[in-house]
C-alpha cells in the first residue's frame, strides 16, 4: 500500500449561485444589439422587433441573428449625436450574388431626408453613406477584404471633419467637411432597407452605435467584448467577456463591464490595496477566470462564483499559476508517495522540488545533486565515493522515471514541466539502502493557468 503524505491543499466548497446584475456600459454607447437569442438593446433604450422569419446560430461572439433574406430587425431609435458617431457590426455574408443588401440604416422617415447607411450595392461593393436633405458624404465602392462565408467587421465613423469607413480594420477616409443631420431620432433597420427591401442574406452580430467617433483601436474589430483588451492580438484570453453576475462578499472582486469593483472591508473602512485591470487579468472576468481555473485544476471554486473573486485568486490568475498541493517525500520511503489530487489530463503543471535530506555517511542531497562532507568539493550528480552506483542514486523520481531536474541550484530548488495524465503523480527517492536516510524532500504542484 502506497503512503499518501500531504502538507496542505486548498479547496473551496460552496454552492454556486448566479444572481442577475445590471450591466455597466460605456456612457458613449447608445445602442448595442448582441443578438443572444433576441433583438433587445443592451442599453435597454432601443429594443428591436423582429420582422419576418429569423433564427439564431453561432456568432462572432456568442450567438448571431440569421436573416437569410427572410426578415430583418426594426427598432425606433434615438440617442445619436449628430456631430459625431460610430456604427459598427459583424456580418457573415452567405450569398453575395444577391444584390443589393442593406446591413443597417437609420432613417428619419420613409421619405429619406436624413439617413445613415451601410449596404452592399448592385456593383458588388460596399457603400457607407450619410444623407441630409439631398447632400451626401460617403465612402463608396469598397470591394477589398469583404468575404462571403466568413465574419467581416464593418464600421463607419463621422465628425465635422468628414467620415471614415473600416472593413476588417482597414481604413478608408473621406475628409470632406459636412454639416451632419441635426435630428436623427428615427427608425433603425438591421438587415434591410427602410421599406423592407434589400434584405440581407447574412448572419449579423454585435451591432453597436456610439455617440462619439471611435478611434481605430477602439472598434469592435479589435475589442469584441468592450473590455479594453485587444482581441485580435491574442492578448485577450477571454474575447467574450460579460459583466459578472454575483453579489460581492467582503474583499471580493467582480468585473462590472467598466472596471473591477470590490466590497470594502466592513468595519475597517477600507478594502484591500489592490487595483486589478482588464489588461492584467488578460481580458477575463471573475467568472471566466474561475471557469478556466476549475477546468485546469479540477478544483471547486463555488464560494468565489457566489461572492466574487478573492484577491489571492486574482493574483494567482495574473501570475498565471495556481498552487495545488505540496507533497512530502520522506528520504527513507520505499513505496513511493502519491499526490492527493489527480492531475487533469493534458493540462500543464510545474513541479517545484525543494529542500535537502540526509542519507547517512555524511551525505546531504536534494532532488538531483549531493554533497558528502569529507570527500566532496562541491555538489555533484553522482554521490561521492558511491560513483559506481550511477548518477541516479538519491535522485527524485517522478512516476518511476528519473527526470532531468536541470543544473545544480545552490538554493536546492528545481522546476520541471509536467503534463497531467488524469491520474495522481508519484514521487520516490531512488536509493539502494534507504533505511538510514533522514528528512524529506518536498514537491509543490502548480497548475499553469494560461
C-alpha positions as CSV (number, residue, x, y, z in Angstrom):
1,X,0.0,0.0,0.0
2,X,1.4,3.3,-1.0
3,X,1.5,6.1,1.6
4,X,-0.1,9.5,0.8
5,X,1.5,12.4,2.6
6,X,0.2,15.9,2.0
7,X,1.3,19.1,3.7
8,X,-1.7,21.1,2.7
9,X,-4.3,21.5,-0.1
10,X,-6.6,24.4,-0.8
11,X,-10.2,23.7,-1.7
12,X,-13.3,25.7,-1.9
13,X,-16.6,24.1,-1.0
14,X,-19.6,26.3,-1.6
15,X,-22.8,26.1,-3.6
16,X,-22.6,28.0,-6.9
17,X,-25.4,30.6,-7.3
18,X,-25.6,33.2,-10.1
19,X,-27.7,36.3,-9.4
20,X,-28.5,38.9,-12.1
21,X,-26.9,42.3,-12.0
22,X,-27.3,45.4,-14.2
23,X,-24.5,45.6,-16.8
24,X,-22.4,48.7,-16.6
25,X,-21.9,50.0,-20.1
26,X,-19.7,52.9,-21.5
27,X,-21.6,56.2,-21.4
28,X,-20.9,56.9,-25.1
29,X,-22.5,53.6,-26.2
30,X,-26.1,54.4,-27.1
31,X,-27.2,51.1,-28.7
32,X,-25.9,47.5,-28.6
33,X,-27.7,44.6,-30.2
34,X,-25.9,41.4,-29.2
35,X,-28.5,39.0,-30.7
36,X,-28.2,36.5,-27.9
37,X,-31.4,34.8,-28.8
38,X,-33.4,38.1,-29.1
39,X,-33.2,41.6,-30.6
40,X,-33.0,43.5,-27.3
41,X,-30.7,46.5,-27.0
42,X,-28.3,46.1,-24.1
43,X,-28.7,49.8,-23.2
44,X,-32.4,48.9,-22.7
45,X,-33.4,52.0,-24.7
46,X,-34.0,50.8,-28.3
47,X,-35.1,47.2,-28.1
48,X,-35.7,45.7,-31.6
49,X,-38.7,43.9,-33.1
50,X,-38.0,41.0,-35.4
51,X,-39.9,41.2,-38.7
52,X,-40.3,38.1,-40.9
53,X,-38.7,34.7,-40.2
54,X,-35.3,34.9,-38.4
55,X,-33.3,32.4,-36.4
56,X,-30.2,32.3,-34.2
57,X,-27.0,30.5,-34.6
58,X,-23.3,30.6,-33.5
59,X,-22.0,34.2,-34.0
60,X,-18.7,36.0,-33.9
61,X,-19.4,36.5,-30.2
62,X,-21.9,34.1,-28.6
63,X,-25.0,34.0,-30.9
64,X,-25.9,35.9,-34.1
65,X,-29.2,36.5,-35.9
66,X,-29.6,34.6,-39.1
67,X,-31.5,36.7,-41.7
68,X,-31.0,34.9,-45.0
69,X,-33.3,37.2,-46.9
70,X,-36.4,36.2,-44.8
71,X,-36.6,39.0,-42.3
72,X,-34.9,41.9,-40.5
73,X,-34.9,43.8,-37.2
74,X,-36.7,47.1,-36.7
75,X,-36.2,49.5,-33.7
76,X,-37.4,53.0,-33.1
77,X,-34.2,54.9,-32.4
78,X,-33.0,57.9,-30.5
79,X,-29.8,59.0,-28.9
80,X,-27.4,59.6,-31.8
81,X,-25.1,62.5,-31.6
82,X,-25.4,64.4,-34.9
83,X,-21.9,66.0,-34.6
84,X,-20.0,62.7,-34.4
85,X,-20.7,59.0,-34.0
86,X,-19.9,55.4,-35.0
87,X,-21.9,52.5,-36.5
88,X,-20.3,49.1,-36.3
89,X,-21.3,45.4,-36.8
90,X,-20.1,42.0,-37.7
91,X,-21.5,40.5,-40.9
92,X,-21.2,36.9,-42.2
93,X,-22.4,37.1,-45.9
94,X,-24.0,33.8,-47.1
95,X,-24.8,34.8,-50.6
96,X,-23.2,37.9,-52.2
97,X,-24.6,37.0,-55.6
98,X,-27.8,38.6,-54.4
99,X,-27.6,42.4,-54.7
100,X,-28.3,44.9,-53.2
101,X,-28.2,44.0,-49.5
102,X,-28.7,46.6,-46.7
103,X,-26.9,45.7,-43.5
104,X,-28.0,48.7,-41.4
105,X,-29.8,52.0,-41.8
106,X,-31.1,54.8,-39.6
107,X,-33.8,56.8,-41.3
108,X,-36.0,59.6,-40.1
109,X,-38.9,58.6,-42.3
110,X,-39.8,56.8,-45.5
111,X,-39.1,59.9,-47.5
112,X,-35.4,59.5,-46.7
113,X,-34.4,63.1,-46.0
114,X,-31.8,62.1,-43.4
115,X,-30.2,58.7,-43.2
116,X,-27.1,56.7,-42.3
117,X,-26.5,53.5,-44.1
118,X,-24.1,50.6,-44.7
119,X,-25.0,48.4,-47.6
120,X,-23.7,46.1,-50.3
121,X,-24.6,47.6,-53.7
122,X,-25.6,46.2,-57.1
123,X,-22.0,46.5,-58.4
124,X,-20.8,44.1,-55.6
125,X,-19.1,46.8,-53.5
126,X,-19.7,48.2,-50.0
127,X,-21.2,51.7,-49.6
128,X,-21.0,53.8,-46.3
129,X,-23.2,56.9,-46.6
130,X,-24.7,59.8,-44.7
131,X,-27.5,61.8,-46.4
132,X,-29.0,65.1,-45.4
133,X,-31.7,66.7,-47.5
134,X,-30.1,65.8,-50.7
135,X,-26.5,66.4,-49.5
136,X,-24.3,63.3,-49.1
137,X,-21.0,62.3,-47.7
138,X,-19.8,58.7,-48.4
139,X,-17.0,56.2,-48.7
140,X,-18.1,54.1,-51.6
141,X,-17.2,51.2,-53.8
142,X,-15.1,49.2,-51.4
143,X,-14.5,45.7,-52.5
144,X,-11.3,44.6,-50.9
145,X,-11.4,42.4,-47.8
146,X,-15.2,41.7,-47.7
147,X,-15.6,37.9,-47.9
148,X,-18.5,35.6,-48.3
149,X,-18.6,32.7,-45.9
150,X,-16.6,34.5,-43.2
151,X,-17.0,37.0,-40.5
152,X,-16.4,40.6,-41.6
153,X,-16.3,43.7,-39.4
154,X,-17.8,46.9,-40.9
155,X,-17.7,50.3,-39.3
156,X,-18.3,53.9,-40.2
157,X,-17.3,56.9,-38.0
158,X,-18.0,60.6,-38.6
159,X,-17.4,64.1,-37.2
160,X,-17.5,67.5,-38.7
161,X,-14.2,66.9,-40.5
162,X,-15.5,64.0,-42.5
163,X,-16.1,60.3,-42.2
164,X,-14.1,57.1,-42.2
165,X,-15.1,53.6,-43.2
166,X,-13.4,50.4,-41.9
167,X,-13.5,46.9,-43.4
168,X,-11.9,44.4,-41.1
169,X,-9.7,47.1,-39.6
170,X,-8.6,48.7,-42.9
171,X,-9.4,52.4,-43.0
172,X,-11.0,54.3,-45.9
173,X,-11.3,58.1,-45.5
174,X,-13.4,60.9,-46.9
175,X,-12.1,64.1,-45.4
176,X,-14.8,66.4,-46.8
177,X,-16.3,68.7,-44.2
178,X,-20.0,68.2,-43.8
179,X,-22.9,69.6,-41.9
180,X,-24.5,66.5,-40.4
181,X,-28.2,65.8,-39.7
182,X,-29.4,67.6,-36.7
183,X,-32.2,65.2,-35.8
184,X,-31.5,61.5,-36.1
185,X,-34.4,60.3,-33.9
186,X,-36.0,57.8,-36.3
187,X,-36.0,54.2,-37.2
188,X,-33.2,51.7,-37.2
189,X,-33.3,48.8,-39.7
190,X,-30.8,45.9,-39.3
191,X,-30.6,43.6,-42.3
192,X,-32.9,45.5,-44.6
193,X,-33.7,48.9,-46.2
194,X,-36.3,51.2,-44.6
195,X,-39.1,49.9,-46.8
196,X,-38.3,46.2,-46.0
197,X,-36.5,45.6,-49.3
198,X,-32.7,44.9,-49.9
199,X,-32.9,42.2,-47.2
200,X,-29.5,40.8,-46.1
201,X,-28.6,37.2,-46.8
202,X,-26.2,37.0,-43.9
203,X,-25.6,36.4,-40.2
204,X,-25.4,39.7,-38.3
205,X,-23.9,40.1,-34.8
206,X,-22.7,42.7,-32.3
207,X,-24.4,45.8,-33.8
208,X,-23.2,48.9,-31.9
209,X,-24.0,52.6,-32.2
210,X,-21.9,55.2,-30.4
211,X,-22.3,59.0,-30.0
212,X,-18.6,59.5,-30.5
213,X,-16.3,58.8,-33.4
214,X,-14.3,55.9,-32.2
215,X,-10.6,55.6,-33.0
216,X,-9.5,52.5,-34.9
217,X,-8.1,50.7,-31.9
218,X,-11.4,51.1,-30.0
219,X,-13.5,49.4,-32.7
220,X,-15.2,46.1,-32.1
221,X,-12.8,44.5,-34.7
222,X,-10.1,44.8,-32.1
223,X,-12.2,44.6,-28.9
224,X,-15.2,42.2,-29.4
225,X,-16.4,42.5,-25.8
226,X,-15.7,46.1,-24.8
227,X,-13.3,45.2,-22.1
228,X,-10.4,47.4,-23.4
229,X,-8.2,44.4,-24.3
230,X,-7.2,43.8,-27.9
231,X,-8.8,40.5,-29.0
232,X,-7.1,40.4,-32.4
233,X,-3.6,40.4,-30.9
234,X,-4.2,37.4,-28.7
235,X,-3.8,39.5,-25.6
236,X,-7.4,38.8,-24.6
237,X,-7.7,35.2,-23.3
238,X,-11.5,35.7,-22.9
239,X,-12.8,37.5,-26.0
240,X,-16.5,37.0,-24.9
241,X,-16.4,38.8,-21.6
242,X,-19.7,40.0,-20.0
243,X,-20.2,41.6,-16.6
244,X,-20.1,39.2,-13.7
245,X,-23.4,38.1,-12.1
246,X,-22.7,37.8,-8.5
247,X,-23.3,39.6,-5.2
248,X,-20.0,40.8,-3.8
249,X,-18.7,39.5,-0.4
250,X,-16.3,41.4,1.7
251,X,-12.9,42.0,0.0
252,X,-14.1,40.2,-3.2
253,X,-13.9,41.4,-6.7
254,X,-16.0,41.3,-9.9
255,X,-16.0,42.8,-13.4
256,X,-18.9,45.2,-13.8
257,X,-18.5,45.9,-17.5
258,X,-16.4,49.0,-17.0
259,X,-13.9,48.2,-14.2
260,X,-13.2,45.8,-11.4
261,X,-15.2,46.6,-8.3
262,X,-14.9,45.4,-4.7
263,X,-16.9,45.4,-1.5
264,X,-14.9,47.2,1.1
265,X,-13.9,45.6,4.4
266,X,-16.9,46.1,6.7
267,X,-15.9,47.8,10.0
268,X,-12.3,48.7,8.9
269,X,-13.4,51.3,6.4
270,X,-11.1,50.2,3.6
271,X,-10.9,47.3,1.1
272,X,-7.7,45.6,0.0
273,X,-5.0,47.7,-1.5
274,X,-5.3,46.1,-4.9
275,X,-6.2,47.5,-8.3
276,X,-6.8,44.8,-10.9
277,X,-7.4,45.9,-14.5
278,X,-8.6,44.0,-17.6
279,X,-5.1,44.2,-19.0
280,X,-3.5,42.3,-16.2
281,X,-6.4,39.8,-15.9
282,X,-5.9,39.0,-19.6
283,X,-9.3,40.3,-20.6
284,X,-11.2,37.8,-18.3
285,X,-14.0,38.5,-15.8
286,X,-14.2,36.8,-12.4
287,X,-16.5,34.0,-13.7
288,X,-14.3,33.4,-16.7
289,X,-11.2,33.2,-14.5
290,X,-13.0,30.7,-12.2
291,X,-14.2,28.6,-15.2
292,X,-10.7,28.3,-16.6
293,X,-9.1,27.7,-13.2
294,X,-11.7,25.0,-12.5
295,X,-11.1,23.3,-15.8
296,X,-7.4,23.5,-15.3
297,X,-7.1,22.4,-11.7
298,X,-10.2,20.2,-11.2
299,X,-11.0,22.1,-8.0
300,X,-14.3,23.6,-6.9
301,X,-14.4,27.4,-6.6
302,X,-18.1,27.6,-5.6
303,X,-17.8,30.3,-3.0
304,X,-16.0,32.5,-5.4
305,X,-18.8,32.1,-8.0
306,X,-21.2,33.3,-5.4
307,X,-19.4,36.1,-3.7
308,X,-16.7,37.2,-6.3
309,X,-13.0,36.5,-6.8
310,X,-10.7,37.0,-3.8
311,X,-7.5,39.0,-4.1
312,X,-5.4,35.8,-4.0
313,X,-7.4,34.2,-6.8
314,X,-6.9,37.3,-9.0
315,X,-3.2,37.4,-8.1
316,X,-2.8,33.7,-9.0
317,X,-4.5,34.3,-12.3
318,X,-2.4,37.4,-13.1
319,X,0.7,35.4,-12.3
320,X,-0.6,32.5,-14.5
321,X,0.0,29.9,-11.8
322,X,-2.2,28.2,-9.2
323,X,-0.9,26.2,-6.2
324,X,-2.5,22.7,-6.0
325,X,-0.7,20.9,-3.2
326,X,2.6,20.1,-1.5
327,X,3.7,16.5,-1.4
328,X,6.3,15.4,1.2
329,X,8.6,12.7,0.1
330,X,10.4,11.0,3.0
331,X,14.0,10.1,2.3
332,X,13.5,6.6,3.9
333,X,10.3,5.8,2.0
334,X,10.5,2.6,-0.2
335,X,6.9,2.6,-1.6
336,X,6.6,6.0,-3.2
337,X,4.3,8.9,-2.4
338,X,1.3,9.9,-4.4
339,X,-0.3,13.3,-4.8
340,X,-3.8,13.6,-3.3
341,X,-5.2,15.2,-6.4
342,X,-5.3,13.6,-9.8
343,X,-3.8,16.0,-12.3
344,X,-6.1,17.0,-15.2
345,X,-5.4,15.2,-18.4
346,X,-3.2,17.1,-20.9
347,X,-3.0,20.2,-18.5
348,X,0.3,21.8,-18.0
349,X,1.8,21.8,-14.4
350,X,5.0,22.9,-12.8
351,X,6.6,20.5,-10.3
352,X,8.8,22.5,-7.8
353,X,11.1,20.3,-5.9
354,X,13.0,21.8,-2.9
355,X,14.7,21.0,0.4
356,X,17.5,18.6,1.3
357,X,17.7,15.3,3.2
358,X,20.4,13.1,4.6
359,X,21.5,9.6,3.5
360,X,23.9,8.8,6.3
361,X,27.7,8.6,5.8
362,X,27.7,12.5,5.9
363,X,25.7,12.8,2.7
364,X,23.3,15.6,2.1
365,X,21.2,15.5,-1.1
366,X,18.4,17.4,-3.0
367,X,16.3,16.3,-5.9
368,X,19.3,15.6,-8.1
369,X,22.7,16.6,-6.5
370,X,24.6,15.6,-3.4
371,X,27.4,16.7,-1.1
372,X,29.4,14.3,1.1
373,X,31.3,16.0,3.9
374,X,34.9,15.0,3.9
375,X,35.2,13.9,0.3
376,X,33.2,16.3,-1.9
377,X,34.5,19.6,-3.2
378,X,31.1,20.6,-4.4
379,X,27.6,19.3,-5.1
380,X,27.6,16.6,-7.8
381,X,25.2,14.4,-9.7
382,X,27.0,11.2,-8.6
383,X,27.4,10.6,-4.9
384,X,31.0,10.9,-3.7
385,X,32.6,7.5,-3.1
386,X,29.5,5.8,-4.5
387,X,30.0,6.7,-8.1
388,X,29.8,3.0,-9.1
389,X,26.1,3.1,-8.3
390,X,25.5,5.6,-11.0
391,X,24.2,9.2,-11.2
392,X,20.6,8.2,-10.5
393,X,21.5,7.4,-6.8
394,X,19.4,9.6,-4.5
395,X,17.6,11.3,-7.4
396,X,13.9,12.2,-7.0
397,X,11.9,10.2,-9.5
398,X,8.6,11.2,-10.9
399,X,6.2,8.4,-12.0
400,X,9.0,5.9,-11.8
401,X,11.1,8.0,-14.2
402,X,14.4,9.6,-13.5
403,X,13.6,13.0,-14.9
404,X,16.1,15.8,-15.6
405,X,15.7,18.5,-12.9
406,X,18.3,20.7,-14.6
407,X,21.6,22.1,-13.5
408,X,22.6,22.5,-9.9
409,X,20.9,25.3,-7.9
410,X,22.7,26.4,-4.7
411,X,19.2,27.1,-3.2
412,X,18.3,23.4,-3.8
413,X,15.2,24.4,-5.7
414,X,14.3,22.8,-9.1
415,X,11.4,23.0,-11.6
416,X,10.1,20.5,-14.0
417,X,7.3,21.0,-16.6
418,X,4.8,18.1,-16.3
419,X,1.7,17.2,-18.3
420,X,-1.2,15.8,-16.4
421,X,-2.3,12.2,-17.2
422,X,-5.7,12.3,-15.5
423,X,-4.1,10.3,-12.6
424,X,-2.2,11.1,-9.4
425,X,1.5,11.8,-9.8
426,X,4.0,9.6,-7.8
427,X,7.4,10.6,-6.2
428,X,10.1,8.4,-5.0
429,X,13.8,8.8,-4.0
430,X,16.0,6.1,-5.5
431,X,18.4,4.6,-3.0
432,X,19.9,1.1,-2.6
433,X,19.8,1.4,1.2
434,X,17.2,3.9,2.3
435,X,16.7,2.7,5.8
436,X,19.3,5.0,7.3
437,X,18.1,8.1,5.5
438,X,16.6,11.1,7.4
439,X,14.4,14.0,6.5
440,X,12.3,14.7,3.4
441,X,12.2,16.5,0.1
442,X,9.1,18.5,-0.9
443,X,7.3,19.0,-4.2
444,X,4.9,21.8,-4.9
445,X,2.4,21.0,-7.7
446,X,1.4,24.2,-9.5
447,X,-1.1,24.4,-12.3
448,X,-0.3,26.7,-15.3
449,X,-3.4,28.8,-15.9
450,X,-2.5,30.3,-19.3
